[in-house]
């Protein structure tokens, strides 16, 4: 019985982590939309965010501020320049939490 309880707890923890990851991804996608002032843009994790039509230096600064405000993380300019995809940014935020 105790083994079954442990297995159930582990499954619940996995579900919670998945839900938290998906919420983080959604918040980052929303931050991109807000930074580019375009709520209609479809954002995929595999997108190269610098290829977005509305991506510019103001969007960059807005993203940096949004990440700090939403997640309490700071991504330095050098680190941000190495990021290419939305997934890269999600991974960078996860690593700092």
N, C-alpha and C positions, 0 to 999 in steps of 0.2 A: 504494500500500500504506500509506503514512504517513497519508493522508487517512482511510482506513478505520480505522486504529488510533485516530486522533483522534476519529472518530465513535463508535467503541465506548467510548472513555474517557468521552466526554460522556454517552452513554446510561447508563453505569454510575454516573456522578456524579449524574444525575437520579434513578436508582433509589435510591441511597443517601440523597439528600435526602428523597425521598418516604418511605422507611422511617423515617428519623429524625423527620420531621414526624409520622408516624403514631404512633411511640413516644411522642413528646412529648404528643400529644393523649390517648393512652391513660393516660399518667402523670397528666395533669391531671384526667381523668375519675375515675381511682382516688383522687386527692387529694380530689375533691368527695365521693365515697362515704365516704371515711374521715372527712372533716370533719363530715359529717352523720350519721356512724355508721349508715349504711344501705347495705349491700353489694348490696342487691337493686334499687336504683334504676337505671332506664335513663337514661343521659345522652347527649344529642345535642348537637352543636356549635351548633345553632340555638336551644337552650333558653335562656330567660331564667332564669338561675340563682337570682335572688331570688324566683322563683315556686315554687321547690321547697318542698314542705311542711315539710321538715326544716331549711330555711335559717334561721339565726338569727345573733346576734352571736357566739356561740361557734364556729359553723361558719365565719364570716368570719375570726375570729382564727386558726382552725386552717388555713384556706386560705393565709393570709398566711405562716404559719410553714412550711407544706408547700412553698410556692413558693421560699422562701428556702433550705430544706434540700435540696430536690430539684434545683433549677436555679441556686441561688446568686443569685437576683434579688430585689430589694425593690420592691414596688409600694406607693407611698405612698397614704395614705387618700384624698386628693383624686382621684388617678388611678383608684383602684379604684372609687370612687363613680360614675365616668363609664362604667364597663364594664357592659354589659347581658347579653350572651350568653356562653356558654362559649367560643365562637369569639373574642369580643373579648378574653377573658382569654388564650387561646392566642396571639393576635396580640401582646398586650402582653408576654408572656414572650419570644416570638421576637424582638421589637424590642430587648429588653434583653440578649439573649445575644450 
